[in-house]
Amino acid sequence: MGMLSEFKEFAIKGNVVDMAVGIIVGAAFGKIVSSFVADVIMPPIGVMMGGVDFSDLAYTIQKAAGDAPAVVIKYGAFIQTVVDFIIVAFAIFIAVKVMNSLKKQEEAAPEEEPAPSKEEVLLTEIRDILKNK
C-alpha cells in the first residue's frame, strides 16, 4: 500500500497536473499550427512560386512496380514541417519572453518593509531617551 500512496501523492502534485495540461494544449496548438501552415501560409507561397503545391513536391527514386509502391522522397511535406516548426518555436519563444518579463517585473517590485511592532517602537523610544540623557 505504501507505493500506491506514494504514486497518489506524486500524481496529485500541481506540477504533474500542470505538465499534463501543457502537453494536451501543446498537442492541440500543434494541430492548429499545422493547419495554419498547410492551409493559409503555403498556398500563397506556392502561388508566388508559380502555382507550386508543396504537398505534391517529391522526388521519385523508384517507380511503382506491380504490388510494390513507389519509393518517393517527399521534400514538399518536409518543407511544410520545417515551417510548422519555425512557427511553433517562435510562438514558444514569445511566450517564454513574456513570462520572463512578467517575472522580472514581479522581482523588481520592491517589497515594503513591515511596520515595526509595538515592542520595537517602545524599545526605540527608550533608546532615544537614554541617548538624550
A tleap script that builds the chain and sets N, CA, C and O, in Angstrom:
source leaprc.protein.ff14SB
mol = sequence {
  NMET GLY MET LEU SER GLU PHE LYS GLU PHE
  ALA ILE LYS GLY ASN VAL VAL ASP MET ALA
  VAL GLY ILE ILE VAL GLY ALA ALA PHE GLY
  LYS ILE VAL SER SER PHE VAL ALA ASP VAL
  ILE MET PRO PRO ILE GLY VAL MET MET GLY
  GLY VAL ASP PHE SER ASP LEU ALA TYR THR
  ILE GLN LYS ALA ALA GLY ASP ALA PRO ALA
  VAL VAL ILE LYS TYR GLY ALA PHE ILE GLN
  THR VAL VAL ASP PHE ILE ILE VAL ALA PHE
  ALA ILE PHE ILE ALA VAL LYS VAL MET ASN
  SER LEU LYS LYS GLN GLU GLU ALA ALA PRO
  GLU GLU GLU PRO ALA PRO SER LYS GLU GLU
  VAL LEU LEU THR GLU ILE ARG ASP ILE LEU
  LYS ASN CLYS
}
set mol.1.N position { 0.825 -1.197 0.000 }
set mol.1.CA position { 0.000 0.000 0.000 }
set mol.1.C position { 0.864 1.253 0.000 }
set mol.1.O position { 0.392 2.313 -0.410 }
set mol.2.N position { 2.109 1.166 0.445 }
set mol.2.CA position { 2.991 2.321 0.511 }
set mol.2.C position { 3.293 2.892 -0.863 }
set mol.2.O position { 3.315 4.111 -1.036 }
set mol.3.N position { 3.527 2.025 -1.843 }
set mol.3.CA position { 3.849 2.502 -3.183 }
set mol.3.C position { 2.642 3.186 -3.814 }
set mol.3.O position { 2.790 4.184 -4.519 }
set mol.4.N position { 1.459 2.658 -3.565 }
set mol.4.CA position { 0.243 3.266 -4.106 }
set mol.4.C position { 0.038 4.664 -3.537 }
set mol.4.O position { -0.326 5.581 -4.274 }
set mol.5.N position { 0.262 4.840 -2.248 }
set mol.5.CA position { 0.098 6.170 -1.652 }
set mol.5.C position { 1.172 7.128 -2.153 }
set mol.5.O position { 0.895 8.313 -2.339 }
set mol.6.N position { 2.409 6.633 -2.378 }
set mol.6.CA position { 3.446 7.479 -2.944 }
set mol.6.C position { 3.078 7.928 -4.358 }
set mol.6.O position { 3.271 9.088 -4.723 }
set mol.7.N position { 2.544 6.990 -5.150 }
set mol.7.CA position { 2.131 7.339 -6.511 }
set mol.7.C position { 1.000 8.359 -6.488 }
set mol.7.O position { 0.992 9.300 -7.281 }
set mol.8.N position { 0.048 8.174 -5.583 }
set mol.8.CA position { -1.064 9.120 -5.477 }
set mol.8.C position { -0.552 10.508 -5.134 }
set mol.8.O position { -1.002 11.498 -5.711 }
set mol.9.N position { 0.397 10.589 -4.186 }
set mol.9.CA position { 0.973 11.887 -3.809 }
set mol.9.C position { 1.697 12.525 -4.995 }
set mol.9.O position { 1.587 13.730 -5.221 }
set mol.10.N position { 2.437 11.706 -5.751 }
set mol.10.CA position { 3.158 12.203 -6.924 }
set mol.10.C position { 2.182 12.702 -7.997 }
set mol.10.O position { 2.376 13.777 -8.564 }
set mol.11.N position { 1.143 11.923 -8.271 }
set mol.11.CA position { 0.204 12.254 -9.349 }
set mol.11.C position { -0.648 13.476 -9.028 }
set mol.11.O position { -1.079 14.185 -9.938 }
set mol.12.N position { -0.894 13.729 -7.758 }
set mol.12.CA position { -1.758 14.841 -7.378 }
set mol.12.C position { -0.985 16.147 -7.270 }
set mol.12.O position { -1.597 17.215 -7.249 }
set mol.13.N position { 0.335 16.095 -7.200 }
set mol.13.CA position { 1.123 17.325 -7.115 }
set mol.13.C position { 0.779 18.232 -8.277 }
set mol.13.O position { 0.488 17.756 -9.375 }
set mol.14.N position { 0.809 19.521 -8.047 }
set mol.14.CA position { 0.434 20.503 -9.051 }
set mol.14.C position { 1.281 20.450 -10.308 }
set mol.14.O position { 0.762 20.656 -11.405 }
set mol.15.N position { 2.583 20.175 -10.174 }
set mol.15.CA position { 3.454 20.172 -11.341 }
set mol.15.C position { 3.067 19.094 -12.343 }
set mol.15.O position { 3.127 19.333 -13.549 }
set mol.16.N position { 2.674 17.920 -11.877 }
set mol.16.CA position { 2.299 16.837 -12.773 }
set mol.16.C position { 1.026 17.198 -13.522 }
set mol.16.O position { 0.927 16.976 -14.729 }
set mol.17.N position { 0.070 17.741 -12.823 }
set mol.17.CA position { -1.186 18.139 -13.465 }
set mol.17.C position { -0.930 19.271 -14.458 }
set mol.17.O position { -1.474 19.258 -15.563 }
set mol.18.N position { -0.111 20.243 -14.077 }
set mol.18.CA position { 0.220 21.344 -14.991 }
set mol.18.C position { 0.917 20.822 -16.237 }
set mol.18.O position { 0.635 21.279 -17.345 }
set mol.19.N position { 1.825 19.867 -16.066 }
set mol.19.CA position { 2.527 19.295 -17.209 }
set mol.19.C position { 1.555 18.576 -18.136 }
set mol.19.O position { 1.656 18.710 -19.355 }
set mol.20.N position { 0.625 17.824 -17.584 }
set mol.20.CA position { -0.349 17.105 -18.402 }
set mol.20.C position { -1.213 18.086 -19.198 }
set mol.20.O position { -1.473 17.870 -20.382 }
set mol.21.N position { -1.650 19.146 -18.553 }
set mol.21.CA position { -2.441 20.163 -19.247 }
set mol.21.C position { -1.602 20.807 -20.352 }
set mol.21.O position { -2.104 21.046 -21.450 }
set mol.22.N position { -0.341 21.084 -20.069 }
set mol.22.CA position { 0.540 21.674 -21.070 }
set mol.22.C position { 0.725 20.778 -22.276 }
set mol.22.O position { 0.740 21.261 -23.408 }
set mol.23.N position { 0.864 19.480 -22.052 }
set mol.23.CA position { 1.036 18.538 -23.162 }
set mol.23.C position { -0.218 18.495 -24.017 }
set mol.23.O position { -0.128 18.489 -25.244 }
set mol.24.N position { -1.385 18.463 -23.388 }
set mol.24.CA position { -2.639 18.410 -24.139 }
set mol.24.C position { -2.847 19.688 -24.938 }
set mol.24.O position { -3.209 19.636 -26.114 }
set mol.25.N position { -2.622 20.831 -24.310 }
set mol.25.CA position { -2.773 22.107 -25.014 }
set mol.25.C position { -1.727 22.229 -26.119 }
set mol.25.O position { -2.021 22.743 -27.199 }
set mol.26.N position { -0.506 21.760 -25.855 }
set mol.26.CA position { 0.549 21.797 -26.863 }
set mol.26.C position { 0.211 20.959 -28.081 }
set mol.26.O position { 0.475 21.369 -29.211 }
set mol.27.N position { -0.374 19.787 -27.861 }
set mol.27.CA position { -0.765 18.944 -28.990 }
set mol.27.C position { -1.850 19.629 -29.824 }
set mol.27.O position { -1.804 19.599 -31.053 }
set mol.28.N position { -2.815 20.240 -29.156 }
set mol.28.CA position { -3.863 20.957 -29.878 }
set mol.28.C position { -3.275 22.155 -30.624 }
set mol.28.O position { -3.660 22.430 -31.760 }
set mol.29.N position { -2.350 22.860 -29.992 }
set mol.29.CA position { -1.700 24.003 -30.638 }
set mol.29.C position { -0.920 23.550 -31.861 }
set mol.29.O position { -0.901 24.243 -32.878 }
set mol.30.N position { -0.273 22.383 -31.768 }
set mol.30.CA position { 0.456 21.832 -32.903 }
set mol.30.C position { -0.448 21.567 -34.088 }
set mol.30.O position { -0.063 21.818 -35.229 }
set mol.31.N position { -1.642 21.065 -33.834 }
set mol.31.CA position { -2.600 20.818 -34.922 }
set mol.31.C position { -3.038 22.135 -35.554 }
set mol.31.O position { -3.174 22.230 -36.774 }
set mol.32.N position { -3.257 23.144 -34.724 }
set mol.32.CA position { -3.664 24.455 -35.251 }
set mol.32.C position { -2.560 25.030 -36.128 }
set mol.32.O position { -2.830 25.550 -37.211 }
set mol.33.N position { -1.319 24.938 -35.665 }
set mol.33.CA position { -0.199 25.469 -36.444 }
set mol.33.C position { -0.042 24.695 -37.747 }
set mol.33.O position { 0.200 25.295 -38.795 }
set mol.34.N position { -0.176 23.367 -37.698 }
set mol.34.CA position { -0.058 22.572 -38.925 }
set mol.34.C position { -1.115 22.978 -39.938 }
set mol.34.O position { -0.822 23.117 -41.125 }
set mol.35.N position { -2.335 23.165 -39.475 }
set mol.35.CA position { -3.403 23.605 -40.373 }
set mol.35.C position { -3.124 25.003 -40.902 }
set mol.35.O position { -3.339 25.271 -42.084 }
set mol.36.N position { -2.644 25.906 -40.033 }
set mol.36.CA position { -2.326 27.270 -40.445 }
set mol.36.C position { -1.270 27.275 -41.547 }
set mol.36.O position { -1.397 27.994 -42.538 }
set mol.37.N position { -0.233 26.472 -41.364 }
set mol.37.CA position { 0.837 26.425 -42.364 }
set mol.37.C position { 0.334 25.805 -43.657 }
set mol.37.O position { 0.548 26.362 -44.734 }
set mol.38.N position { -0.337 24.647 -43.562 }
set mol.38.CA position { -0.771 23.933 -44.764 }
set mol.38.C position { -1.868 24.668 -45.518 }
set mol.38.O position { -1.885 24.655 -46.749 }
set mol.39.N position { -2.786 25.310 -44.796 }
set mol.39.CA position { -3.970 25.886 -45.439 }
set mol.39.C position { -3.900 27.389 -45.656 }
set mol.39.O position { -4.631 27.917 -46.493 }
set mol.40.N position { -3.035 28.097 -44.919 }
set mol.40.CA position { -3.002 29.555 -45.031 }
set mol.40.C position { -1.666 30.065 -45.581 }
set mol.40.O position { -1.644 30.921 -46.466 }
set mol.41.N position { -0.565 29.543 -45.060 }
set mol.41.CA position { 0.742 30.095 -45.441 }
set mol.41.C position { 1.278 29.491 -46.738 }
set mol.41.O position { 1.723 30.226 -47.620 }
set mol.42.N position { 1.242 28.173 -46.866 }
set mol.42.CA position { 1.868 27.533 -48.013 }
set mol.42.C position { 1.152 27.805 -49.347 }
set mol.42.O position { 1.845 27.948 -50.354 }
set mol.43.N position { -0.181 27.886 -49.425 }
set mol.43.CA position { -0.800 28.171 -50.724 }
set mol.43.C position { -0.345 29.499 -51.352 }
set mol.43.O position { -0.032 29.513 -52.543 }
set mol.44.N position { -0.294 30.628 -50.597 }
set mol.44.CA position { 0.212 31.845 -51.240 }
set mol.44.C position { 1.681 31.742 -51.648 }
set mol.44.O position { 2.080 32.277 -52.682 }
set mol.45.N position { 2.483 31.056 -50.837 }
set mol.45.CA position { 3.886 30.863 -51.215 }
set mol.45.C position { 3.960 30.043 -52.497 }
set mol.45.O position { 4.765 30.339 -53.380 }
set mol.46.N position { 3.124 29.014 -52.603 }
set mol.46.CA position { 3.080 28.202 -53.817 }
set mol.46.C position { 2.669 29.015 -55.030 }
set mol.46.O position { 3.229 28.836 -56.112 }
set mol.47.N position { 1.691 29.912 -54.868 }
set mol.47.CA position { 1.251 30.773 -55.976 }
set mol.47.C position { 2.380 31.709 -56.392 }
set mol.47.O position { 2.609 31.921 -57.583 }
set mol.48.N position { 3.088 32.271 -55.404 }
set mol.48.CA position { 4.202 33.173 -55.712 }
set mol.48.C position { 5.323 32.433 -56.440 }
set mol.48.O position { 6.091 33.043 -57.185 }
set mol.49.N position { 5.419 31.116 -56.224 }
set mol.49.CA position { 6.470 30.338 -56.883 }
set mol.49.C position { 5.974 29.728 -58.197 }
set mol.49.O position { 6.615 28.830 -58.743 }
set mol.50.N position { 4.855 30.203 -58.697 }
set mol.50.CA position { 4.371 29.732 -59.997 }
set mol.50.C position { 3.354 28.616 -59.908 }
set mol.50.O position { 3.311 27.751 -60.783 }
set mol.51.N position { 2.536 28.615 -58.874 }
set mol.51.CA position { 1.463 27.622 -58.755 }
set mol.51.C position { 1.925 26.284 -58.217 }
set mol.51.O position { 1.309 25.263 -58.521 }
set mol.52.N position { 2.982 26.254 -57.432 }
set mol.52.CA position { 3.511 25.008 -56.879 }
set mol.52.C position { 2.720 24.622 -55.639 }
set mol.52.O position { 2.497 25.450 -54.756 }
set mol.53.N position { 2.295 23.361 -55.573 }
set mol.53.CA position { 1.646 22.834 -54.371 }
set mol.53.C position { 2.715 22.063 -53.605 }
set mol.53.O position { 3.196 21.029 -54.070 }
set mol.54.N position { 3.082 22.562 -52.444 }
set mol.54.CA position { 4.193 21.979 -51.706 }
set mol.54.C position { 3.923 20.538 -51.292 }
set mol.54.O position { 4.857 19.741 -51.193 }
set mol.55.N position { 2.673 20.193 -51.050 }
set mol.55.CA position { 2.386 18.823 -50.632 }
set mol.55.C position { 2.648 17.829 -51.758 }
set mol.55.O position { 2.824 16.638 -51.502 }
set mol.56.N position { 2.675 18.304 -53.002 }
set mol.56.CA position { 2.934 17.425 -54.138 }
set mol.56.C position { 4.410 17.362 -54.521 }
set mol.56.O position { 4.785 16.548 -55.365 }
set mol.57.N position { 5.246 18.189 -53.928 }
set mol.57.CA position { 6.664 18.187 -54.281 }
set mol.57.C position { 7.326 16.923 -53.745 }
set mol.57.O position { 7.325 16.664 -52.542 }
set mol.58.N position { 7.884 16.151 -54.652 }
set mol.58.CA position { 8.523 14.897 -54.262 }
set mol.58.C position { 9.496 14.469 -55.355 }
set mol.58.O position { 9.381 14.866 -56.515 }
set mol.59.N position { 10.447 13.655 -54.949 }
set mol.59.CA position { 11.399 13.086 -55.897 }
set mol.59.C position { 11.218 11.578 -55.861 }
set mol.59.O position { 11.346 10.952 -54.809 }
set mol.60.N position { 10.918 10.995 -57.022 }
set mol.60.CA position { 10.687 9.558 -57.105 }
set mol.60.C position { 12.017 8.849 -57.355 }
set mol.60.O position { 12.685 9.076 -58.364 }
set mol.61.N position { 12.377 7.993 -56.415 }
set mol.61.CA position { 13.606 7.223 -56.549 }
set mol.61.C position { 13.351 5.983 -57.409 }
set mol.61.O position { 14.143 5.633 -58.283 }
set mol.62.N position { 12.231 5.339 -57.134 }
set mol.62.CA position { 11.879 4.133 -57.879 }
set mol.62.C position { 10.378 4.146 -58.106 }
set mol.62.O position { 9.608 4.313 -57.160 }
set mol.63.N position { 9.958 3.971 -59.345 }
set mol.63.CA position { 8.539 3.974 -59.685 }
set mol.63.C position { 7.877 2.709 -59.155 }
set mol.63.O position { 8.529 1.697 -58.898 }
set mol.64.N position { 6.561 2.803 -59.000 }
set mol.64.CA position { 5.800 1.647 -58.521 }
set mol.64.C position { 5.893 0.529 -59.549 }
set mol.64.O position { 5.812 0.760 -60.755 }
set mol.65.N position { 6.061 -0.671 -59.051 }
set mol.65.CA position { 6.129 -1.839 -59.931 }
set mol.65.C position { 5.289 -2.950 -59.332 }
set mol.65.O position { 5.616 -3.490 -58.275 }
set mol.66.N position { 4.214 -3.284 -60.006 }
set mol.66.CA position { 3.331 -4.346 -59.521 }
set mol.66.C position { 2.672 -3.948 -58.216 }
set mol.66.O position { 2.000 -2.921 -58.126 }
set mol.67.N position { 2.876 -4.777 -57.208 }
set mol.67.CA position { 2.300 -4.511 -55.882 }
set mol.67.C position { 3.194 -3.599 -55.042 }
set mol.67.O position { 2.744 -3.076 -54.023 }
set mol.68.N position { 4.427 -3.401 -55.441 }
set mol.68.CA position { 5.363 -2.584 -54.678 }
set mol.68.C position { 5.078 -1.099 -54.924 }
set mol.68.O position { 5.016 -0.661 -56.072 }
set mol.69.N position { 4.906 -0.332 -53.858 }
set mol.69.CA position { 4.649 1.107 -54.043 }
set mol.69.C position { 5.923 1.826 -54.491 }
set mol.69.O position { 7.031 1.304 -54.373 }
set mol.70.N position { 5.728 3.027 -55.001 }
set mol.70.CA position { 6.864 3.835 -55.436 }
set mol.70.C position { 7.675 4.287 -54.225 }
set mol.70.O position { 7.124 4.511 -53.147 }
set mol.71.N position { 8.979 4.419 -54.409 }
set mol.71.CA position { 9.860 4.943 -53.364 }
set mol.71.C position { 10.040 6.428 -53.662 }
set mol.71.O position { 10.613 6.803 -54.685 }
set mol.72.N position { 9.541 7.269 -52.751 }
set mol.72.CA position { 9.465 8.702 -53.008 }
set mol.72.C position { 10.049 9.476 -51.829 }
set mol.72.O position { 9.806 9.131 -50.672 }
set mol.73.N position { 10.819 10.522 -52.123 }
set mol.73.CA position { 11.275 11.467 -51.101 }
set mol.73.C position { 10.344 12.674 -51.190 }
set mol.73.O position { 10.365 13.408 -52.179 }
set mol.74.N position { 9.539 12.876 -50.169 }
set mol.74.CA position { 8.534 13.952 -50.161 }
set mol.74.C position { 9.128 15.201 -49.525 }
set mol.74.O position { 8.864 15.488 -48.357 }
set mol.75.N position { 9.918 15.935 -50.271 }
set mol.75.CA position { 10.576 17.121 -49.720 }
set mol.75.C position { 9.605 18.281 -49.542 }
set mol.75.O position { 9.891 19.181 -48.753 }
set mol.76.N position { 8.485 18.302 -50.228 }
set mol.76.CA position { 7.474 19.340 -50.024 }
set mol.76.C position { 6.850 19.239 -48.640 }
set mol.76.O position { 6.652 20.245 -47.960 }
set mol.77.N position { 6.540 18.003 -48.231 }
set mol.77.CA position { 5.993 17.790 -46.884 }
set mol.77.C position { 7.032 18.161 -45.834 }
set mol.77.O position { 6.689 18.678 -44.770 }
set mol.78.N position { 8.303 17.897 -46.132 }
set mol.78.CA position { 9.378 18.265 -45.210 }
set mol.78.C position { 9.459 19.778 -45.057 }
set mol.78.O position { 9.626 20.283 -43.947 }
set mol.79.N position { 9.342 20.507 -46.170 }
set mol.79.CA position { 9.377 21.976 -46.113 }
set mol.79.C position { 8.229 22.487 -45.251 }
set mol.79.O position { 8.411 23.402 -44.447 }
set mol.80.N position { 7.040 21.895 -45.419 }
set mol.80.CA position { 5.892 22.305 -44.603 }
set mol.80.C position { 6.150 22.038 -43.124 }
set mol.80.O position { 5.795 22.855 -42.275 }
set mol.81.N position { 6.759 20.909 -42.816 }
set mol.81.CA position { 7.054 20.574 -41.423 }
set mol.81.C position { 8.072 21.545 -40.835 }
set mol.81.O position { 7.962 21.927 -39.670 }
set mol.82.N position { 9.056 21.945 -41.628 }
set mol.82.CA position { 10.045 22.918 -41.161 }
set mol.82.C position { 9.372 24.256 -40.861 }
set mol.82.O position { 9.678 24.893 -39.853 }
set mol.83.N position { 8.457 24.684 -41.732 }
set mol.83.CA position { 7.728 25.934 -41.499 }
set mol.83.C position { 6.871 25.806 -40.237 }
set mol.83.O position { 6.792 26.745 -39.446 }
set mol.84.N position { 6.224 24.643 -40.044 }
set mol.84.CA position { 5.471 24.385 -38.801 }
set mol.84.C position { 6.368 24.578 -37.588 }
set mol.84.O position { 6.005 25.274 -36.640 }
set mol.85.N position { 7.537 23.960 -37.626 }
set mol.85.CA position { 8.463 24.039 -36.502 }
set mol.85.C position { 8.871 25.480 -36.219 }
set mol.85.O position { 8.900 25.906 -35.064 }
set mol.86.N position { 9.185 26.226 -37.266 }
set mol.86.CA position { 9.623 27.612 -37.076 }
set mol.86.C position { 8.520 28.435 -36.413 }
set mol.86.O position { 8.796 29.242 -35.526 }
set mol.87.N position { 7.283 28.234 -36.837 }
set mol.87.CA position { 6.172 28.985 -36.248 }
set mol.87.C position { 5.972 28.589 -34.785 }
set mol.87.O position { 5.797 29.456 -33.929 }
set mol.88.N position { 5.998 27.288 -34.491 }
set mol.88.CA position { 5.828 26.835 -33.103 }
set mol.88.C position { 6.982 27.339 -32.238 }
set mol.88.O position { 6.759 27.811 -31.123 }
set mol.89.N position { 8.209 27.243 -32.744 }
set mol.89.CA position { 9.365 27.707 -31.983 }
set mol.89.C position { 9.272 29.204 -31.710 }
set mol.89.O position { 9.597 29.655 -30.612 }
set mol.90.N position { 8.834 29.971 -32.693 }
set mol.90.CA position { 8.692 31.411 -32.499 }
set mol.90.C position { 7.608 31.716 -31.471 }
set mol.90.O position { 7.783 32.594 -30.626 }
set mol.91.N position { 6.493 31.001 -31.538 }
set mol.91.CA position { 5.410 31.216 -30.570 }
set mol.91.C position { 5.876 30.882 -29.156 }
set mol.91.O position { 5.554 31.604 -28.212 }
set mol.92.N position { 6.620 29.808 -29.004 }
set mol.92.CA position { 7.132 29.443 -27.680 }
set mol.92.C position { 8.147 30.476 -27.200 }
set mol.92.O position { 8.161 30.838 -26.024 }
set mol.93.N position { 8.996 30.951 -28.109 }
set mol.93.CA position { 9.966 31.992 -27.762 }
set mol.93.C position { 9.251 33.227 -27.229 }
set mol.93.O position { 9.647 33.784 -26.205 }
set mol.94.N position { 8.195 33.658 -27.923 }
set mol.94.CA position { 7.440 34.842 -27.492 }
set mol.94.C position { 6.800 34.584 -26.125 }
set mol.94.O position { 6.837 35.451 -25.252 }
set mol.95.N position { 6.212 33.398 -25.936 }
set mol.95.CA position { 5.567 33.082 -24.658 }
set mol.95.C position { 6.579 33.096 -23.518 }
set mol.95.O position { 6.302 33.644 -22.451 }
set mol.96.N position { 7.745 32.500 -23.734 }
set mol.96.CA position { 8.776 32.475 -22.691 }
set mol.96.C position { 9.285 33.886 -22.418 }
set mol.96.O position { 9.531 34.251 -21.269 }
set mol.97.N position { 9.442 34.673 -23.475 }
set mol.97.CA position { 9.912 36.054 -23.307 }
set mol.97.C position { 8.910 36.862 -22.471 }
set mol.97.O position { 9.311 37.621 -21.588 }
set mol.98.N position { 7.621 36.703 -22.744 }
set mol.98.CA position { 6.588 37.412 -21.981 }
set mol.98.C position { 6.605 36.960 -20.526 }
set mol.98.O position { 6.517 37.787 -19.618 }
set mol.99.N position { 6.718 35.650 -20.299 }
set mol.99.CA position { 6.725 35.146 -18.921 }
set mol.99.C position { 7.962 35.631 -18.178 }
set mol.99.O position { 7.877 35.969 -16.997 }
set mol.100.N position { 9.109 35.671 -18.849 }
set mol.100.CA position { 10.321 36.177 -18.197 }
set mol.100.C position { 10.199 37.653 -17.857 }
set mol.100.O position { 10.655 38.081 -16.796 }
set mol.101.N position { 9.585 38.447 -18.748 }
set mol.101.CA position { 9.429 39.875 -18.450 }
set mol.101.C position { 8.459 40.075 -17.288 }
set mol.101.O position { 8.661 40.966 -16.463 }
set mol.102.N position { 7.415 39.264 -17.215 }
set mol.102.CA position { 6.493 39.358 -16.076 }
set mol.102.C position { 7.195 38.963 -14.783 }
set mol.102.O position { 6.964 39.561 -13.732 }
set mol.103.N position { 8.051 37.953 -14.869 }
set mol.103.CA position { 8.790 37.510 -13.687 }
set mol.103.C position { 9.764 38.590 -13.221 }
set mol.103.O position { 9.916 38.814 -12.020 }
set mol.104.N position { 10.430 39.264 -14.174 }
set mol.104.CA position { 11.354 40.336 -13.822 }
set mol.104.C position { 10.616 41.497 -13.172 }
set mol.104.O position { 11.109 42.089 -12.212 }
set mol.105.N position { 9.423 41.830 -13.697 }
set mol.105.CA position { 8.639 42.922 -13.107 }
set mol.105.C position { 8.245 42.566 -11.684 }
set mol.105.O position { 8.257 43.417 -10.794 }
set mol.106.N position { 7.899 41.310 -11.476 }
set mol.106.CA position { 7.496 40.870 -10.138 }
set mol.106.C position { 8.679 40.940 -9.180 }
set mol.106.O position { 8.526 41.346 -8.028 }
set mol.107.N position { 9.866 40.542 -9.658 }
set mol.107.CA position { 11.049 40.591 -8.806 }
set mol.107.C position { 11.505 42.022 -8.567 }
set mol.107.O position { 12.035 42.331 -7.500 }
set mol.108.N position { 11.305 42.906 -9.557 }
set mol.108.CA position { 11.770 44.282 -9.447 }
set mol.108.C position { 10.916 45.114 -8.491 }
set mol.108.O position { 11.395 46.104 -7.938 }
set mol.109.N position { 9.690 44.731 -8.296 }
set mol.109.CA position { 8.817 45.488 -7.395 }
set mol.109.C position { 9.345 45.367 -5.966 }
set mol.109.O position { 9.346 44.276 -5.396 }
set mol.110.N position { 9.792 46.483 -5.388 }
set mol.110.CA position { 10.348 46.402 -4.035 }
set mol.110.C position { 9.242 46.130 -3.016 }
set mol.110.O position { 8.137 46.669 -3.085 }
set mol.111.N position { 9.594 45.282 -2.090 }
set mol.111.CA position { 8.631 44.986 -1.030 }
set mol.111.C position { 8.748 46.048 0.059 }
set mol.111.O position { 9.850 46.438 0.443 }
set mol.112.N position { 7.622 46.502 0.541 }
set mol.112.CA position { 7.626 47.497 1.614 }
set mol.112.C position { 8.009 46.797 2.915 }
set mol.112.O position { 7.589 45.674 3.193 }
set mol.113.N position { 8.812 47.494 3.691 }
set mol.113.CA position { 9.190 46.930 4.972 }
set mol.113.C position { 7.975 46.951 5.893 }
set mol.113.O position { 7.230 47.931 5.926 }
set mol.114.N position { 7.781 45.880 6.630 }
set mol.114.CA position { 6.633 45.861 7.536 }
set mol.114.C position { 6.815 46.892 8.654 }
set mol.114.O position { 7.937 47.198 9.058 }
set mol.115.N position { 5.730 47.401 9.128 }
set mol.115.CA position { 5.779 48.383 10.217 }
set mol.115.C position { 6.363 47.713 11.458 }
set mol.115.O position { 6.089 46.542 11.721 }
set mol.116.N position { 7.161 48.449 12.214 }
set mol.116.CA position { 7.760 47.840 13.417 }
set mol.116.C position { 6.669 47.485 14.424 }
set mol.116.O position { 5.622 48.127 14.510 }
set mol.117.N position { 6.966 46.438 15.172 }
set mol.117.CA position { 5.995 46.003 16.179 }
set mol.117.C position { 5.958 47.010 17.333 }
set mol.117.O position { 6.810 47.893 17.430 }
set mol.118.N position { 4.967 46.861 18.196 }
set mol.118.CA position { 4.826 47.771 19.345 }
set mol.118.C position { 6.055 47.695 20.255 }
set mol.118.O position { 6.491 48.703 20.811 }
set mol.119.N position { 6.598 46.498 20.396 }
set mol.119.CA position { 7.774 46.335 21.248 }
set mol.119.C position { 8.969 47.096 20.663 }
set mol.119.O position { 9.718 47.741 21.396 }
set mol.120.N position { 9.142 47.015 19.334 }
set mol.120.CA position { 10.261 47.705 18.699 }
set mol.120.C position { 10.120 49.215 18.842 }
set mol.120.O position { 11.102 49.913 19.096 }
set mol.121.N position { 8.899 49.718 18.679 }
set mol.121.CA position { 8.670 51.161 18.816 }
set mol.121.C position { 9.002 51.594 20.247 }
set mol.121.O position { 9.674 52.605 20.447 }
set mol.122.N position { 8.542 50.845 21.229 }
set mol.122.CA position { 8.803 51.157 22.630 }
set mol.122.C position { 10.304 51.119 22.936 }
set mol.122.O position { 10.828 52.006 23.609 }
set mol.123.N position { 10.985 50.090 22.440 }
set mol.123.CA position { 12.424 49.985 22.668 }
set mol.123.C position { 13.177 51.127 21.987 }
set mol.123.O position { 14.164 51.623 22.531 }
set mol.124.N position { 12.728 51.546 20.814 }
set mol.124.CA position { 13.362 52.668 20.122 }
set mol.124.C position { 13.187 53.949 20.925 }
set mol.124.O position { 14.125 54.739 21.032 }
set mol.125.N position { 12.000 54.169 21.492 }
set mol.125.CA position { 11.760 55.363 22.303 }
set mol.125.C position { 12.649 55.355 23.553 }
set mol.125.O position { 13.208 56.384 23.932 }
set mol.126.N position { 12.770 54.190 24.185 }
set mol.126.CA position { 13.628 54.090 25.387 }
set mol.126.C position { 15.073 54.373 25.010 }
set mol.126.O position { 15.767 55.091 25.730 }
set mol.127.N position { 15.535 53.828 23.904 }
set mol.127.CA position { 16.911 54.068 23.458 }
set mol.127.C position { 17.150 55.563 23.202 }
set mol.127.O position { 18.181 56.107 23.597 }
set mol.128.N position { 16.189 56.221 22.538 }
set mol.128.CA position { 16.339 57.647 22.257 }
set mol.128.C position { 16.364 58.474 23.542 }
set mol.128.O position { 17.127 59.435 23.643 }
set mol.129.N position { 15.542 58.112 24.514 }
set mol.129.CA position { 15.528 58.822 25.795 }
set mol.129.C position { 16.861 58.644 26.510 }
set mol.129.O position { 17.395 59.605 27.064 }
set mol.130.N position { 17.398 57.448 26.505 }
set mol.130.CA position { 18.673 57.187 27.163 }
set mol.130.C position { 19.817 57.910 26.462 }
set mol.130.O position { 20.766 58.335 27.122 }
set mol.131.N position { 19.749 58.057 25.151 }
set mol.131.CA position { 20.769 58.789 24.410 }
set mol.131.C position { 20.790 60.270 24.781 }
set mol.131.O position { 21.853 60.881 24.896 }
set mol.132.N position { 19.595 60.835 24.966 }
set mol.132.CA position { 19.484 62.249 25.269 }
set mol.132.C position { 19.927 62.588 26.694 }
set mol.132.O position { 20.208 63.756 26.963 }
set mol.133.N position { 19.999 61.653 27.592 }
set mol.133.CA position { 20.380 61.937 28.983 }
set mol.133.C position { 21.841 62.060 29.146 }
set mol.133.O position { 22.321 62.297 30.254 }
savepdb mol mol.pdb
quit
